[in-house]
Every structure is written in structure tokens, then in C-alpha cells.
């Protein structure tokens, strides 16, 4: 099975998310603003859940809802 380069992947127990840095994420020197790291963690969480077929909406609809915190 070929790997979609735009999708994340698991390596053993670690998830490697697809990560794109946009110009609005960084200053003029190319340094990423520190507050954006939380955004990257949240994107990684969402992408890892999507990769394994999990749905945040479904997890919140069960009798004992749960979610993952960043």
C-alpha cells in the first residue's frame, strides 16, 4: 500500500503528522511564533484520530463521553 505524502503516519507508537508551515505562522526571519506550537499539537491530535478512523463527534455521543487534551 502506498503512503499518501499529505497524510500523517504512525511509526511504532508515535504519530508523525503532516505539517505545513505558512508564512503567517512565522516572523520575517522564519522563526515560528511560540503560540503556534499549541496549534500544531492540536492539528496532530486531530490528524492522528482521523488516521485511525476515530471521530471526536462520535466520542462525545457515547454514554460516557471522552476526548483527548493537548
Secondary structure as UniProt FT lines:
FT   TURN            5..6
FT   STRAND          9..11
FT   TURN            12..13
FT   STRAND          14..16
FT   HELIX           23..25
FT   TURN            28..29
FT   TURN            34..35
FT   HELIX           36..51
FT   TURN            52..53
FT   HELIX           56..61
//
